[in-house]
Amino acid sequence: MFRDANAGFANKTLGKTNVCSEYIHSVVHSHNLRPVAQETSELRQSKFQNITIRLTPILFTVVTAKTVYGLSFLEVRSAFVAYTDRLRRSLSDYDNVFNRSAAEVEARGSGGCPAVWTSIVTEMSALFIDNSTTPSQCNDDARAAIRAAFHDCGTWDKSQGSTGGCDGSLIVAGEAFGRPENNGLQGISNKLLVMQQKYTTPSNPFSVADMLQMATSVATLMCLGGPKVPTFVGRKDSAAPKPHDKLPDAHGSGDSLFALFQAKGFTANELAALLGAHSASKAFNQPDIVFGTSKDDTPGIWDVHYYSNTLKPVVGMASFQADFNLASYPVVGKEFNGFVNSAGKWNSAYANSMAKMALLGVPGGRNNLIDCTGVLPRGTSIKRDIKAAPINDRVR
């Protein structure tokens, strides 16, 4: 009789202990303490010790445990020990599982993005950030990177089919160094080429074209408030020079500029959204604009001031004549006005439009590319308290 009673008590206690153990398991998940595929066995052992340290306070929340689970301190401790023992035993299983299927896990988690891009993105983030301000903002290299990506892709139109466009020829074919419309892009072109040569290998090559598109995505996020643009890799480089006269004229009329972008497949809304990148731009190569003049009053911040500043010029700012012409052109102007004081609307439209830009001339579009959006920096929202956010908090 006493044996049966003790067995019943033990089963009841064991059941509640298992529930508490599952609670501890949920805490591990919520604090992202689980081992992951990229970790070595030694790193997972270190993480196990960290888990133990970080879960130790649970042992002292006896009041909560007793209230929720009706367990004593010893029973809570038993649940904790049971869970950590289970975790310790599973570490060897993690080794076997992750060593066998790390590539499969990575493919599911990040679209199979090659690991090298994580290192590249970290280096780009440091290159494009201006830490002299509080909070930090994007710098002139970031502005050049955003412009360079457009100049590599923007020479494409529908008549070219699956050639030209985003093919790296801005750098590979030397277009950045020999065409007046690319003045000011020599510095960033050299830096990105050096970075590409640093990381590419015969067994794991990647293109300059991909470097340009990754750079503009990272640069956008280094601008305070910049959106995350869907970013893909897998483009092929081309040393064939692109056609001339396919980039917009800084003094072009509204109707001619709209026709130019229609030939590339862009709507009035998409064109107006792309123009907003001038929010972070400065003029360095326009004879009719003072060197270094910005297009809005917050050039290090990704915001919609550009739209209102273009419509109502501010002292000390300068707009391209083309921007003003498009803002005044009825078809585009309606969309342009729609982004005034509408940051969320613009960010969404810009991200989609720039993702479309990054696929111009790419055979098969995104279907033949690898999604690397997951390796992009986190960026910083202008709505957060970011007074002392260090770069590492912005990078990942």
C-alpha positions as CSV (number, residue, x, y, z in Angstrom):
1,M,0.0,0.0,0.0
2,F,2.7,2.5,0.9
3,R,4.7,1.5,-2.2
4,D,1.6,2.4,-4.4
5,A,1.1,5.7,-2.6
6,N,4.8,6.6,-3.0
7,A,4.6,5.7,-6.7
8,G,1.6,7.8,-7.2
9,F,3.2,10.8,-5.5
10,A,6.4,10.2,-7.5
11,N,4.5,10.2,-10.8
12,K,2.5,13.3,-9.9
13,T,5.7,15.1,-8.9
14,L,7.5,13.9,-12.0
15,G,4.7,15.2,-14.2
16,K,5.0,18.7,-12.7
17,T,8.7,18.5,-12.9
18,N,8.6,17.7,-16.6
19,V,6.3,20.7,-17.1
20,C,8.7,22.9,-15.3
21,S,11.6,21.5,-17.4
22,E,9.7,22.4,-20.5
23,Y,9.3,25.9,-19.1
24,I,13.1,26.1,-18.8
25,H,13.4,24.8,-22.3
26,S,11.2,27.6,-23.5
27,V,13.4,30.1,-21.7
28,V,16.4,28.7,-23.6
29,H,14.6,29.3,-26.9
30,S,13.4,32.8,-26.0
31,H,16.9,33.9,-25.1
32,N,18.3,32.3,-28.3
33,L,20.7,30.1,-26.3
34,R,20.2,27.0,-28.5
35,P,23.3,25.7,-30.3
36,V,23.3,26.5,-34.0
37,A,24.8,24.8,-37.1
38,Q,27.8,27.1,-37.5
39,E,29.1,26.5,-33.9
40,T,32.0,24.2,-33.1
41,S,31.8,21.6,-30.4
42,E,34.0,23.8,-28.2
43,L,31.7,26.8,-28.7
44,R,28.6,24.7,-27.9
45,Q,30.2,23.6,-24.7
46,S,30.9,27.2,-23.8
47,K,27.4,28.1,-24.7
48,F,26.2,25.3,-22.4
49,Q,28.1,26.9,-19.5
50,N,26.5,30.2,-20.4
51,I,23.1,28.6,-20.4
52,T,23.7,27.3,-17.0
53,I,24.8,30.7,-15.7
54,R,21.9,32.6,-17.3
55,L,19.3,30.1,-16.2
56,T,20.6,30.0,-12.6
57,P,18.2,32.9,-11.5
58,I,15.3,30.5,-12.3
59,L,16.3,28.5,-9.3
60,F,15.7,31.4,-7.1
61,T,12.2,32.2,-8.5
62,V,10.7,29.6,-6.2
63,V,7.7,31.7,-5.4
64,T,6.8,31.8,-9.1
65,A,7.5,28.1,-9.6
66,K,5.4,27.1,-6.5
67,T,2.6,29.3,-7.7
68,V,2.5,28.1,-11.3
69,Y,3.6,24.5,-10.9
70,G,3.0,23.8,-7.2
71,L,6.7,22.6,-6.8
72,S,9.0,23.0,-4.0
73,F,12.5,24.5,-4.3
74,L,14.0,21.0,-4.5
75,E,11.6,20.0,-7.2
76,V,12.4,23.2,-9.2
77,R,16.0,22.4,-8.8
78,S,15.3,18.8,-10.0
79,A,13.6,20.2,-13.1
80,F,16.6,22.4,-13.8
81,V,19.1,19.6,-13.4
82,A,17.0,17.3,-15.5
83,Y,16.9,19.9,-18.3
84,T,20.6,20.7,-18.2
85,D,21.5,17.0,-18.1
86,R,19.4,16.5,-21.2
87,L,21.0,19.4,-22.9
88,R,24.5,18.1,-22.0
89,R,23.7,14.7,-23.4
90,S,22.4,16.2,-26.6
91,L,25.6,18.2,-27.3
92,S,27.2,15.1,-29.0
93,D,24.0,14.7,-31.0
94,Y,24.3,18.3,-32.1
95,D,27.8,17.6,-33.4
96,N,26.6,14.6,-35.4
97,V,23.5,16.3,-36.7
98,F,25.0,19.7,-37.6
99,N,28.2,18.2,-39.1
100,R,26.0,16.1,-41.4
101,S,23.5,18.7,-42.4
102,A,24.9,22.2,-41.7
103,A,24.6,23.1,-45.4
104,E,20.9,22.0,-45.3
105,V,20.2,24.0,-42.2
106,E,21.9,27.1,-43.6
107,A,20.0,26.8,-46.8
108,R,16.7,26.7,-44.9
109,G,17.7,29.6,-42.7
110,S,19.2,32.1,-45.2
111,G,18.4,30.9,-48.7
112,G,21.8,29.2,-49.0
113,C,23.6,32.6,-49.0
114,P,27.4,31.8,-49.1
115,A,29.0,32.5,-45.7
116,V,31.6,34.8,-47.1
117,W,28.9,37.5,-47.5
118,T,28.7,37.8,-43.7
119,S,32.3,38.9,-43.6
120,I,31.9,41.2,-46.6
121,V,28.8,42.9,-45.1
122,T,30.6,43.5,-41.8
123,E,33.5,45.2,-43.7
124,M,31.1,47.2,-45.8
125,S,29.2,48.4,-42.7
126,A,32.4,49.8,-41.2
127,L,33.3,51.5,-44.5
128,F,29.9,53.2,-44.9
129,I,29.3,54.5,-41.3
130,D,30.1,57.9,-40.0
131,N,30.8,57.6,-36.3
132,S,31.6,61.3,-35.8
133,T,27.9,62.0,-35.3
134,T,25.6,60.9,-32.6
135,P,23.8,58.8,-33.6
136,S,26.0,57.5,-36.4
137,Q,24.9,58.1,-40.0
138,C,26.0,57.1,-43.5
139,N,29.1,58.8,-45.0
140,D,30.2,59.8,-48.5
141,D,31.4,56.3,-49.4
142,A,27.8,55.1,-48.7
143,R,26.4,57.8,-50.9
144,A,28.8,56.8,-53.7
145,A,27.9,53.1,-53.3
146,I,24.2,53.8,-53.6
147,R,24.9,55.9,-56.8
148,A,27.2,53.2,-58.2
149,A,24.7,50.5,-58.0
150,F,22.2,52.5,-60.0
151,H,24.9,53.5,-62.6
152,D,25.7,49.8,-63.1
153,C,22.1,48.8,-63.6
154,G,20.5,51.9,-65.0
155,T,22.0,51.8,-68.4
156,W,19.7,48.9,-69.3
157,D,16.3,49.1,-71.1
158,K,13.9,46.6,-72.5
159,S,15.6,46.5,-75.9
160,Q,18.7,44.8,-74.4
161,G,16.8,41.8,-73.1
162,S,19.0,39.5,-70.8
163,T,22.2,41.4,-71.4
164,G,23.7,44.5,-69.9
165,G,22.1,45.9,-66.8
166,C,23.5,44.8,-63.4
167,D,26.6,43.1,-64.8
168,G,29.5,44.8,-63.0
169,S,30.7,46.6,-66.2
170,L,30.7,49.9,-64.3
171,I,34.0,48.6,-62.8
172,V,35.0,45.5,-64.9
173,A,34.7,47.4,-68.2
174,G,36.2,50.6,-66.7
175,E,33.0,52.7,-67.2
176,A,33.5,54.4,-63.8
177,F,36.9,55.7,-65.0
178,G,36.2,56.8,-68.5
179,R,32.7,58.3,-68.7
180,P,31.8,61.8,-67.5
181,E,28.4,60.6,-66.1
182,N,30.3,58.4,-63.7
183,N,32.5,61.2,-62.3
184,G,32.9,60.8,-58.6
185,L,32.5,57.0,-58.6
186,Q,36.2,56.2,-59.1
187,G,37.0,56.0,-55.3
188,I,34.2,53.6,-54.4
189,S,34.8,51.5,-57.5
190,N,38.4,51.0,-56.5
191,K,37.4,50.1,-52.9
192,L,34.8,47.6,-53.9
193,L,37.1,46.0,-56.4
194,V,39.8,45.6,-53.8
195,M,37.2,44.1,-51.4
196,Q,36.0,41.7,-54.1
197,Q,39.5,40.5,-54.8
198,K,40.1,40.0,-51.1
199,Y,37.3,37.6,-50.6
200,T,36.8,35.8,-53.9
201,T,38.6,32.5,-54.4
202,P,38.8,30.1,-57.4
203,S,36.7,27.6,-55.5
204,N,34.2,30.2,-54.3
205,P,34.1,33.1,-56.8
206,F,31.5,35.9,-56.8
207,S,31.0,38.8,-59.1
208,V,31.7,42.5,-58.9
209,A,28.1,43.0,-60.0
210,D,27.0,41.3,-56.7
211,M,29.4,43.5,-54.7
212,L,27.8,46.6,-56.2
213,Q,24.3,45.5,-55.3
214,M,25.2,44.3,-51.8
215,A,27.1,47.6,-51.2
216,T,24.0,49.7,-52.0
217,S,21.9,47.6,-49.7
218,V,24.4,47.9,-46.8
219,A,24.9,51.6,-47.5
220,T,21.2,52.3,-47.4
221,L,21.0,50.6,-44.0
222,M,23.9,52.6,-42.6
223,C,21.9,55.8,-43.3
224,L,19.8,56.4,-40.2
225,G,16.3,55.0,-40.9
226,G,17.2,53.2,-44.2
227,P,15.0,50.2,-45.2
228,K,16.2,46.7,-45.9
229,V,16.1,46.0,-49.6
230,P,15.7,42.4,-50.8
231,T,19.2,41.5,-51.9
232,F,20.3,38.6,-54.2
233,V,23.7,37.3,-55.4
234,G,24.7,35.1,-58.4
235,R,25.1,37.7,-61.2
236,K,27.7,37.3,-63.9
237,D,30.2,40.0,-64.7
238,S,30.7,41.5,-68.1
239,A,33.6,43.4,-69.6
240,A,31.4,44.6,-72.5
241,P,30.8,48.3,-72.3
242,K,27.2,49.4,-72.0
243,P,25.4,51.8,-74.3
244,H,25.8,55.5,-73.8
245,D,23.0,57.9,-73.1
246,K,20.9,55.5,-71.0
247,L,21.4,57.2,-67.7
248,P,19.1,60.2,-66.8
249,D,20.3,63.7,-67.7
250,A,20.6,65.9,-64.6
251,H,18.9,68.7,-66.5
252,G,16.4,66.5,-68.5
253,S,12.7,67.4,-68.9
254,G,10.0,65.6,-67.0
255,D,8.5,63.8,-70.0
256,S,11.9,62.7,-71.4
257,L,13.0,61.3,-68.1
258,F,9.8,59.5,-67.4
259,A,10.0,57.9,-70.9
260,L,13.6,56.9,-70.1
261,F,12.5,55.0,-67.0
262,Q,9.4,53.6,-68.7
263,A,11.8,51.9,-71.2
264,K,13.4,50.3,-68.2
265,G,10.1,49.0,-66.9
266,F,9.4,51.4,-64.1
267,T,6.1,53.1,-63.3
268,A,5.7,56.7,-62.2
269,N,5.4,55.5,-58.6
270,E,8.6,53.5,-58.8
271,L,10.5,56.3,-60.4
272,A,9.3,58.8,-57.7
273,A,10.4,56.3,-55.0
274,L,13.8,55.8,-56.5
275,L,14.4,59.5,-56.7
276,G,14.1,59.5,-52.9
277,A,17.6,58.1,-52.6
278,H,18.7,61.7,-53.1
279,S,17.6,62.1,-49.5
280,A,21.1,60.9,-48.6
281,S,23.0,62.4,-51.5
282,K,25.4,65.3,-52.1
283,A,26.5,67.0,-55.3
284,F,30.2,66.7,-56.0
285,N,30.3,66.8,-59.8
286,Q,27.7,69.3,-60.9
287,P,29.1,72.6,-62.2
288,D,25.9,74.5,-61.3
289,I,25.8,73.2,-57.7
290,V,28.2,74.1,-55.0
291,F,30.6,71.2,-54.2
292,G,29.3,69.0,-51.4
293,T,25.8,70.5,-51.3
294,S,23.1,68.1,-50.1
295,K,19.7,67.6,-51.7
296,D,17.9,67.9,-48.4
297,D,18.6,69.2,-44.9
298,T,19.4,65.7,-43.4
299,P,21.8,64.0,-45.8
300,G,23.0,61.4,-43.3
301,I,19.4,60.3,-42.5
302,W,17.1,58.3,-44.8
303,D,13.9,60.3,-44.6
304,V,11.3,62.1,-46.7
305,H,12.7,65.6,-46.2
306,Y,14.0,65.3,-49.8
307,Y,10.5,65.4,-51.2
308,S,9.3,68.5,-49.3
309,N,12.7,70.2,-49.8
310,T,12.5,69.7,-53.5
311,L,9.0,71.1,-53.7
312,K,9.8,74.0,-51.4
313,P,13.6,74.7,-51.7
314,V,15.5,75.3,-48.4
315,V,18.4,77.8,-48.2
316,G,21.7,75.9,-48.4
317,M,20.1,72.9,-50.2
318,A,20.2,72.2,-53.9
319,S,18.2,70.0,-56.2
320,F,19.0,68.6,-59.6
321,Q,17.0,70.4,-62.2
322,A,15.8,67.0,-63.3
323,D,14.4,66.2,-59.9
324,F,12.4,69.5,-59.9
325,N,11.2,68.8,-63.5
326,L,10.0,65.4,-62.5
327,A,8.3,66.7,-59.4
328,S,6.5,69.2,-61.6
329,Y,5.6,66.7,-64.3
330,P,1.9,65.7,-63.6
331,V,2.2,61.9,-63.9
332,V,5.3,61.6,-61.7
333,G,4.5,64.7,-59.6
334,K,1.4,63.1,-58.2
335,E,3.4,60.1,-56.9
336,F,6.2,62.5,-55.7
337,N,3.8,64.5,-53.6
338,G,2.4,61.3,-52.2
339,F,5.7,60.6,-50.4
340,V,5.8,63.9,-48.6
341,N,5.5,63.2,-44.8
342,S,4.9,59.5,-45.6
343,A,8.2,57.8,-44.6
344,G,6.7,54.3,-44.2
345,K,5.0,54.5,-47.6
346,W,8.2,55.7,-49.2
347,N,10.5,53.1,-47.5
348,S,8.3,50.3,-48.7
349,A,8.1,51.6,-52.2
350,Y,11.8,52.3,-52.4
351,A,12.8,48.8,-51.2
352,N,10.6,47.2,-53.8
353,S,11.7,49.5,-56.6
354,M,15.4,49.1,-55.8
355,A,15.0,45.4,-55.6
356,K,13.5,45.6,-59.1
357,M,16.4,47.8,-60.3
358,A,19.0,45.3,-59.0
359,L,17.5,42.6,-61.4
360,L,17.7,44.6,-64.7
361,G,19.3,42.6,-67.4
362,V,19.8,39.5,-65.1
363,P,18.8,36.4,-67.0
364,G,15.9,34.7,-65.2
365,G,15.7,37.5,-62.6
366,R,15.7,36.4,-59.0
367,N,14.9,32.8,-60.0
368,N,18.5,32.2,-60.8
369,L,19.9,34.0,-57.9
370,I,20.5,33.3,-54.2
371,D,18.7,35.3,-51.5
372,C,21.2,37.0,-49.2
373,T,18.8,39.5,-47.6
374,G,19.3,37.7,-44.3
375,V,23.0,38.8,-44.0
376,L,22.2,42.5,-44.2
377,P,22.9,44.8,-41.3
378,R,20.0,45.4,-38.9
379,G,20.1,49.2,-39.5
380,T,18.7,51.7,-37.1
381,S,15.2,53.2,-36.9
382,I,15.0,56.9,-36.4
383,K,12.1,56.3,-34.1
384,R,14.2,54.4,-31.5
385,D,16.4,55.8,-28.7
386,I,19.7,55.5,-30.5
387,K,21.8,58.1,-28.8
388,A,24.7,55.8,-28.1
389,A,24.1,52.8,-30.5
390,P,27.6,51.4,-31.4
391,I,28.3,50.1,-34.8
392,N,28.1,46.5,-33.7
393,D,24.5,47.0,-32.7
394,R,23.8,48.3,-36.2
395,V,25.7,45.5,-38.0
396,R,24.0,42.4,-36.8
